[in-house]
Amino acid sequence: MTLAIDVHQLTRRFGSFTAVDAIDLDVQQGEVFGFLGANGAGKTTAIKMLIGLLSPSGGTARVAGFDVLTQTEEVRRRIGYMSQRFSLYDDLTVRENITLYGGIYGLTDREIRERSDAMIDKLGLASSAKRLVRTIPLGWKQKLAFSVAMLHRPSVVFLDEPTGGVDPITRRQFWEMIYAAAADGTTVFVTTHYMDEAEYCDRLSIMVDGRIAAQGTPVELKSEFGVASIDDVFVQLARPAAAEAGR
Amino acid sequence: MSEPGSPVVVRALSKTFGKTRALDNVSFEVRPGELFGLVGPDGGGKTTLFRILATLMLPDEGSATVLGRDVVKELWEIRARVGYMPGRFSLYPDLTVEENLTFFASVFGTTREAGYELIAPIYRQIEPFKDRKAGALSGGMKQKLALSCALVHRPEILLLDEPTTGVDAVSRREFWDLLGALQTSGLTVVVSTPYMDEALRCQRVALVQKGRLLAIDAPGEVGGRFPGDLYAVRGTPRHALIGVLREFPHAVSVQPFGDTLHYSDARTGLGVAELTAELATWTSARGIHDFDMQPIEPGIEDTFMALMGGVAE
């Protein structure tokens, strides 16, 4: 079976600085994969290469079965992407945002209409469909942004810190949406600074200074490092690197 | 009555933007030398509160004093004595680390050298990068520089609005170590955060949501406000376990927490063994194996969710 994300020796240099240093990743279809790392470890650079926004300096990456460098359009058609902020247009209403993205993803008018109705209903936003996104609570926005990133039924969805600043109940509802997407076969590639959320992933990789310092299931990683939580694993790996870099 | 010398006294403070009640009749006091936390999600009113305390915004109703001075009538008195670190953009990205510090010192009519002793433990960590543009610093380093800039004029109180938002778990720990050291030296620190685990580092915390304070207490006491008993439940497959437990007729709340689920039951006075047996039978009949449950002490996040009424914003 084709891997959802298949990365070999992927590297990106900026001048003399190596932001991503020969990383390998193999993510199965339908997996919830957590991508952790300290600020500046290279996570964002790696994700930008995986979604075709930045070309690698070396190595290969295939996403949804296509090469990110030579088949960028094929990749883009099969992925969804949600960043912590700026995923939605504040000056458009809930429904207008869905329609806009439906158009960008090349859905037909009928598909857009049907999927908008289903999504608004599922999110409980029926009475807010005509509200400007600016005026709805952050938690609703993030759930809407995730649904919009899933509008064209991508096979892989990238979520970059989707739950930052969100209330604890919404944060958990968000993870239930992630589980539901994974149960439907979508691969979820997610970054977070909440270490309890790292425990919700099927597998994790932890980046330190451009390299992947550890990879495995949460249970494997905790046993490998002999600690009780992923937070402790993260601190063990990232603390020496942080001290060295003066972060 | 407010205690003499309380560095922050807030009385029935309200602020409305259009239809949004950003602060709704908020009252609290911060004690001298305290590390006081305002904990809650974005949009809860924390930033509005800080802006009022920093004399950058006027309240609609109620009153507030900082260091005994009124935030409306005595703003200049307050500004000279407060170190304020706003949540976003508190540095000039085009200036170097050193230039930022020099600038903030000069705004307050002092010099980098005069304030150096206080900021040294923090600034020394970023001094090797003093010629780097602030915009090119990592998240953790930016926060340390912003803290140095807020301290350079030797304030009597620090107001820090979400200094650790978007900062990784390691840099956050280091930042809280620094705040602990500042508090030990006698400085009063008021700090906000959306990360519930960080509340444990404060002497007292206020849980803030939708413009209201849900509770004010020592972090160790907040868990005691959780209604009923709480259990950590495990089972495989985990995703399915959430749904299976929620269908249990007596379930009040079922929430994922790290590698467990936190479960509370509507009935009181039920023995642990009895409840465990009931839930083991219920879950195993619905395809769950490796079932295990243990009673646990509720934490701040458990209480926060319970006080939210179990309903998202």
Interface residues (C-beta under 8 A of the other chain):
Chain A: G37 A38 N39 G40 A41 Q84 P137 L138 G139 W140 E161 G164 G165 V166 D167 P168 I169 T170 R172 Q173 W175 E176 Y179 A183 H193 Y194 M195 D196 E199 Y200 P218 V219 S229 I230 D231 F234 V235 A238 R239 A242 A245 G246 R247
Chain B: G40 P41 D42 G43 G44 Q125 I126 P128 F129 S138 G139 G140 M141 T165 G166 V167 D168 A169 V170 S171 R172 R173 E174 P194 Y195 M196 Q209 H239 I242 Q255 P256 F257 G258 D259 E301 F304 M305 M308 G310 V311 A312 E313
